[in-house]
Amino acid sequence: MHLAVEAGRRLKPLLLPLALIVAVSALLLAMDPGVRTADAERVPRVAIVQQAPQSALDQGVTGVRDALAERGFTQGSTIDMEFFNAQADMPTANDIARRVTDGSWDLVVTVSTASLLTVANANQGGRVRHVYGIVTDPTVLGVGISATDPLDHPPHMAGYGSFASIEETISLARRFNPGLKRIGLVWHTSEQNSEAYTLRARKYCAEHGIELLEANAETASNVAESAASLTSRGVEALMLTGDVLVLTAVDPLVAVADRSGIPVFSVIPPNVQRGTLFDLGADYTAIGREVGQLAADVLEGRDPATVPTENRVPEMLLLNLDVLKRIGAPWRLPEGLLESAAVIIEDGVERKQPDVRVAKGN
């Protein structure tokens, strides 16, 4: 006991200098960039996934990237982004989903209904946080997103739906042609987003004395054939909804309509450049920016469980007056509509009108 006390007395004068040495060493280590921890240097890994090379989805991805950049997430510096495109192939989509949910990513951002669905199914254990957008109706996909409680969804998921109004789109077609009685719709019955639009179109048409004729297309190469089957049955216009497969084959569908002297109209901008009469739907770059802002929030610490599910559709109208001139009567430009168009194509020239508000009408 005596020896232990004596040893303690001898060590006591050394304790203060030793503590100072430890403190100074720690400070020097903290100031030396060469010895930073791996966690301090690590930038977040983010996977951005889309289902197909389609204009609305491309615009959504652009919006996501722009918003992340505005929030300080610079590729190669403060964020490591990798982009995946399934090329409209479901086996490829499932392979991508498995890859981005393997636990090595900090966040997955999906753009399109199919991408949301495949990633959600692969990520049921919540290994990675998941932000989604450019989705028609996330509540009908069977991945746990409630249609009645905005906060009832898987705690690792957050995002926005963008269900454009098919009712307003058909109503606008009738403003162009008040006698419109028969509309053709090509759609892929395996796409849940397409089914959601079709169900609402059927209801609206039935209530307003319009016959909706439908044709299924299992592949993009079948779209023109399906459209031709509808024109042979006397449809007066073809309608495009949020069907990703059909949207990858807009050009052959429009060609079929042109040969029959009828227009195509759409709820998915921007297709007027490819020959639709008008597009009335969401501004997908703007939606992508909102999704990108949400992704930045999550990367900065926001809990996805606290984000309410919402339907966000910043609406825009695009017109192609060259198509209107080509098809002629009984299709006519509704009074006052030009002032509501964000984009007008005339004589092959595209003119943009920023900050316009879509005029409603029946």
BALUM-376738 format. One record per residue (C-alpha): residue number from 1; x, y, z. Coordinates in nm, 3 decimals. Layout:
N
    k        x        y        z
  NUM        X        Y        Z
...
END
This chain:
362
    k        x        y        z
    1    0.000    0.000    0.000
    2    0.282    0.236    0.093
    3    0.456    0.164   -0.240
    4    0.140    0.243   -0.440
    5    0.092    0.577   -0.262
    6    0.455    0.668   -0.318
    7    0.428    0.583   -0.691
    8    0.118    0.803   -0.719
    9    0.306    1.097   -0.566
   10    0.588    1.054   -0.817
   11    0.350    1.037   -1.122
   12    0.131    1.333   -1.025
   13    0.369    1.606   -1.151
   14    0.379    1.431   -1.489
   15    0.002    1.419   -1.547
   16   -0.049    1.783   -1.651
   17    0.230    1.786   -1.913
   18    0.109    1.452   -2.045
   19   -0.248    1.582   -2.082
   20   -0.119    1.889   -2.266
   21    0.080    1.669   -2.505
   22   -0.229    1.459   -2.581
   23   -0.446    1.767   -2.639
   24   -0.195    1.935   -2.869
   25   -0.144    1.613   -3.064
   26   -0.518    1.574   -3.114
   27   -0.545    1.934   -3.235
   28   -0.261    1.888   -3.483
   29   -0.417    1.570   -3.615
   30   -0.751    1.745   -3.664
   31   -0.582    2.028   -3.854
   32   -0.385    1.795   -4.081
   33   -0.589    1.718   -4.399
   34   -0.375    1.413   -4.459
   35   -0.519    1.235   -4.157
   36   -0.888    1.314   -4.191
   37   -1.119    1.023   -4.136
   38   -1.263    0.837   -4.433
   39   -1.614    0.939   -4.326
   40   -1.523    1.308   -4.336
   41   -1.391    1.279   -4.691
   42   -1.665    1.053   -4.825
   43   -1.926    1.205   -5.056
   44   -2.277    1.057   -5.080
   45   -2.340    0.797   -5.352
   46   -2.669    0.860   -5.531
   47   -2.828    0.642   -5.800
   48   -3.074    0.809   -6.039
   49   -3.292    0.555   -6.218
   50   -3.532    0.599   -6.510
   51   -3.729    0.340   -6.703
   52   -3.685    0.455   -7.063
   53   -3.523    0.718   -7.287
   54   -3.841    0.923   -7.314
   55   -3.864    1.303   -7.321
   56   -4.074    1.353   -7.006
   57   -3.846    1.125   -6.806
   58   -3.535    1.290   -6.952
   59   -3.672    1.629   -6.846
   60   -3.742    1.494   -6.498
   61   -3.383    1.372   -6.461
   62   -3.255    1.710   -6.582
   63   -3.467    1.883   -6.318
   64   -3.332    1.652   -6.045
   65   -2.971    1.724   -6.145
   66   -3.029    2.100   -6.164
   67   -3.190    2.114   -5.820
   68   -2.913    1.909   -5.660
   69   -2.652    2.137   -5.817
   70   -2.833    2.445   -5.686
   71   -2.816    2.295   -5.338
   72   -2.440    2.250   -5.363
   73   -2.422    1.886   -5.470
   74   -2.161    1.898   -5.746
   75   -2.081    1.580   -5.935
   76   -1.734    1.449   -5.855
   77   -1.688    1.694   -5.570
   78   -1.971    1.683   -5.318
   79   -2.177    1.400   -5.467
   80   -2.115    1.081   -5.662
   81   -2.412    1.031   -5.897
   82   -2.462    0.737   -6.127
   83   -2.739    0.726   -6.386
   84   -2.929    0.414   -6.486
   85   -3.173    0.370   -6.776
   86   -3.360    0.042   -6.822
   87   -3.429    0.119   -7.191
   88   -3.795    0.018   -7.138
   89   -3.688   -0.340   -7.059
   90   -3.832   -0.488   -6.738
   91   -3.562   -0.755   -6.682
   92   -3.304   -0.477   -6.708
   93   -3.512   -0.263   -6.470
   94   -3.516   -0.543   -6.213
   95   -3.139   -0.592   -6.246
   96   -3.085   -0.219   -6.190
   97   -3.315   -0.225   -5.887
   98   -3.117   -0.507   -5.727
   99   -2.791   -0.324   -5.790
  100   -2.896    0.010   -5.642
  101   -3.048   -0.149   -5.330
  102   -2.744   -0.359   -5.235
  103   -2.660   -0.133   -4.940
  104   -2.373    0.056   -5.103
  105   -2.577    0.365   -5.194
  106   -2.685    0.655   -4.974
  107   -2.991    0.742   -5.181
  108   -3.182    0.620   -5.485
  109   -3.391    0.865   -5.690
  110   -3.638    0.698   -5.928
  111   -3.800    0.875   -6.222
  112   -4.109    0.692   -6.357
  113   -4.372    0.459   -6.218
  114   -4.194    0.141   -6.327
  115   -3.868    0.253   -6.166
  116   -4.046    0.331   -5.840
  117   -4.210   -0.010   -5.842
  118   -3.900   -0.216   -5.920
  119   -3.682   -0.035   -5.665
  120   -3.951   -0.046   -5.395
  121   -3.992   -0.420   -5.442
  122   -3.616   -0.476   -5.423
  123   -3.581   -0.248   -5.121
  124   -3.853   -0.379   -4.892
  125   -3.604   -0.405   -4.606
  126   -3.519   -0.036   -4.638
  127   -3.146   -0.082   -4.704
  128   -3.137    0.250   -4.889
  129   -3.337    0.572   -4.873
  130   -3.560    0.620   -5.177
  131   -3.697    0.942   -5.330
  132   -3.932    0.913   -5.628
  133   -4.109    1.132   -5.884
  134   -4.268    1.147   -6.232
  135   -4.515    0.885   -6.108
  136   -4.881    0.884   -6.209
  137   -5.028    0.751   -5.883
  138   -4.793    0.594   -5.626
  139   -5.084    0.489   -5.404
  140   -5.207    0.216   -5.642
  141   -4.877    0.032   -5.681
  142   -4.904   -0.194   -5.377
  143   -4.580   -0.075   -5.217
  144   -4.736    0.055   -4.895
  145   -4.816    0.416   -4.991
  146   -5.158    0.511   -4.855
  147   -5.419    0.692   -5.063
  148   -5.584    0.841   -4.752
  149   -5.302    0.924   -4.509
  150   -5.017    1.125   -4.668
  151   -4.773    1.016   -4.396
  152   -4.859    0.647   -4.418
  153   -4.580    0.512   -4.637
  154   -4.260    0.310   -4.589
  155   -4.034    0.519   -4.364
  156   -3.740    0.502   -4.606
  157   -3.946    0.634   -4.902
  158   -4.066    0.981   -4.999
  159   -4.182    1.148   -5.317
  160   -4.454    1.304   -5.528
  161   -4.717    1.180   -5.770
  162   -4.788    1.372   -6.090
  163   -5.129    1.254   -6.212
  164   -5.223    1.498   -6.489
  165   -5.591    1.565   -6.550
  166   -5.711    1.343   -6.834
  167   -6.053    1.503   -6.789
  168   -5.922    1.852   -6.870
  169   -5.728    1.716   -7.166
  170   -6.033    1.551   -7.324
  171   -6.237    1.861   -7.246
  172   -5.983    2.073   -7.433
  173   -6.000    1.839   -7.733
  174   -6.374    1.905   -7.740
  175   -6.311    2.277   -7.739
  176   -6.110    2.225   -8.057
  177   -6.386    2.004   -8.201
  178   -6.722    2.034   -8.020
  179   -6.863    1.745   -8.224
  180   -6.591    1.501   -8.114
  181   -6.758    1.165   -8.044
  182   -6.496    0.891   -8.087
  183   -6.142    0.885   -7.942
  184   -5.881    0.611   -7.986
  185   -5.637    0.507   -7.714
  186   -5.336    0.277   -7.755
  187   -5.203    0.152   -7.423
  188   -4.996   -0.123   -7.263
  189   -5.217   -0.315   -7.021
  190   -4.922   -0.421   -6.803
  191   -4.840   -0.062   -6.705
  192   -5.022    0.039   -6.388
  193   -4.975    0.408   -6.457
  194   -5.134    0.362   -6.799
  195   -5.422    0.169   -6.648
  196   -5.488    0.452   -6.402
  197   -5.522    0.701   -6.688
  198   -5.736    0.462   -6.890
  199   -5.983    0.406   -6.607
  200   -6.032    0.780   -6.563
  201   -6.062    0.833   -6.939
  202   -6.329    0.564   -6.962
  203   -6.530    0.726   -6.684
  204   -6.508    1.077   -6.828
  205   -6.592    0.967   -7.182
  206   -6.891    0.764   -7.063
  207   -7.022    1.065   -6.872
  208   -6.982    1.302   -7.170
  209   -7.114    1.098   -7.459
  210   -6.776    1.007   -7.608
  211   -6.692    0.658   -7.729
  212   -6.344    0.550   -7.618
  213   -6.198    0.280   -7.842
  214   -5.893    0.099   -7.705
  215   -5.612   -0.112   -7.850
  216   -5.337   -0.289   -7.659
  217   -4.968   -0.273   -7.756
  218   -4.736   -0.528   -7.595
  219   -4.420   -0.379   -7.746
  220   -4.318   -0.047   -7.899
  221   -4.310   -0.211   -8.241
  222   -4.682   -0.293   -8.204
  223   -4.790    0.067   -8.142
  224   -4.836    0.168   -8.507
  225   -5.034   -0.147   -8.584
  226   -5.258   -0.088   -8.281
  227   -5.311    0.275   -8.383
  228   -5.402    0.168   -8.737
  229   -5.662   -0.071   -8.598
  230   -5.825    0.225   -8.426
  231   -5.822    0.455   -8.728
  232   -5.982    0.176   -8.932
  233   -6.267    0.181   -8.679
  234   -6.334    0.549   -8.743
  235   -6.182    0.728   -8.444
  236   -6.169    1.106   -8.485
  237   -5.853    1.154   -8.277
  238   -5.588    0.952   -8.097
  239   -5.499    1.025   -7.735
  240   -5.166    0.975   -7.558
  241   -5.158    0.922   -7.182
  242   -4.873    0.841   -6.943
  243   -4.796    0.505   -7.103
  244   -4.416    0.482   -7.115
  245   -4.412    0.208   -7.379
  246   -4.642    0.399   -7.616
  247   -4.454    0.723   -7.553
  248   -4.137    0.560   -7.685
  249   -4.322    0.509   -8.016
  250   -4.486    0.849   -8.064
  251   -4.344    0.900   -8.413
  252   -4.505    0.593   -8.576
  253   -4.832    0.660   -8.392
  254   -4.842    1.020   -8.520
  255   -4.762    0.895   -8.870
  256   -5.068    0.667   -8.860
  257   -5.286    0.960   -8.749
  258   -5.146    1.185   -9.023
  259   -5.231    0.931   -9.291
  260   -5.589    0.929   -9.162
  261   -5.614    1.308   -9.138
  262   -5.683    1.309   -8.763
  263   -5.492    1.468   -8.473
  264   -5.314    1.322   -8.174
  265   -5.340    1.496   -7.837
  266   -5.153    1.420   -7.518
  267   -5.130    1.464   -7.141
  268   -4.751    1.432   -7.159
  269   -4.548    1.733   -7.277
  270   -4.344    1.783   -7.485
  271   -4.482    1.588   -7.780
  272   -4.594    1.878   -8.003
  273   -4.244    1.878   -8.151
  274   -4.318    1.525   -8.268
  275   -4.654    1.609   -8.422
  276   -4.927    1.615   -8.158
  277   -5.190    1.888   -8.190
  278   -5.156    1.982   -7.825
  279   -5.011    1.861   -7.496
  280   -5.186    1.955   -7.173
  281   -5.005    1.816   -6.873
  282   -4.722    1.858   -6.630
  283   -4.402    2.056   -6.666
  284   -4.171    1.761   -6.603
  285   -3.857    1.968   -6.564
  286   -4.032    2.159   -6.285
  287   -4.145    1.835   -6.120
  288   -3.791    1.699   -6.147
  289   -3.662    2.008   -5.972
  290   -3.907    1.953   -5.686
  291   -3.792    1.591   -5.659
  292   -3.430    1.709   -5.663
  293   -3.500    1.954   -5.382
  294   -3.651    1.671   -5.180
  295   -3.349    1.451   -5.253
  296   -3.121    1.730   -5.128
  297   -3.331    1.759   -4.812
  298   -3.291    1.387   -4.745
  299   -2.916    1.398   -4.810
  300   -2.893    1.684   -4.561
  301   -3.071    1.486   -4.293
  302   -3.445    1.508   -4.344
  303   -3.623    1.188   -4.246
  304   -3.822    1.050   -4.544
  305   -4.085    0.928   -4.298
  306   -4.181    1.292   -4.228
  307   -4.251    1.379   -4.594
  308   -4.622    1.368   -4.690
  309   -4.718    1.205   -5.019
  310   -4.856    1.470   -5.258
  311   -4.974    1.503   -5.618
  312   -4.779    1.785   -5.781
  313   -4.865    1.888   -6.137
  314   -4.728    2.228   -6.244
  315   -4.946    2.243   -6.555
  316   -4.845    2.361   -6.901
  317   -5.005    2.376   -7.247
  318   -4.819    2.329   -7.575
  319   -4.978    2.391   -7.918
  320   -4.882    2.288   -8.271
  321   -5.065    2.519   -8.510
  322   -4.907    2.349   -8.811
  323   -5.096    2.030   -8.725
  324   -5.417    2.230   -8.684
  325   -5.377    2.384   -9.031
  326   -5.306    2.044   -9.182
  327   -5.612    1.863   -9.044
  328   -5.849    2.158   -9.088
  329   -6.221    2.160   -9.006
  330   -6.396    2.065   -8.786
  331   -6.089    2.125   -8.568
  332   -6.050    2.495   -8.485
  333   -5.841    2.694   -8.239
  334   -6.049    2.782   -7.930
  335   -6.078    3.151   -7.857
  336   -5.817    3.283   -7.614
  337   -5.613    2.963   -7.607
  338   -5.295    3.108   -7.758
  339   -5.247    3.329   -7.453
  340   -5.244    3.017   -7.233
  341   -4.977    2.825   -7.423
  342   -4.625    2.795   -7.288
  343   -4.504    2.673   -7.628
  344   -4.648    2.744   -7.975
  345   -4.523    2.585   -8.296
  346   -4.616    2.766   -8.618
  347   -4.456    2.744   -8.963
  348   -4.201    2.507   -8.817
  349   -4.082    2.761   -8.560
  350   -4.116    2.703   -8.186
  351   -4.205    3.006   -7.977
  352   -4.199    3.000   -7.597
  353   -4.422    3.211   -7.374
  354   -4.287    3.188   -7.018
  355   -4.498    3.244   -6.709
  356   -4.835    3.184   -6.872
  357   -5.135    3.036   -6.694
  358   -5.346    2.764   -6.854
  359   -5.699    2.885   -6.920
  360   -5.961    2.635   -6.809
  361   -6.267    2.564   -7.017
  362   -6.535    2.305   -7.084
END
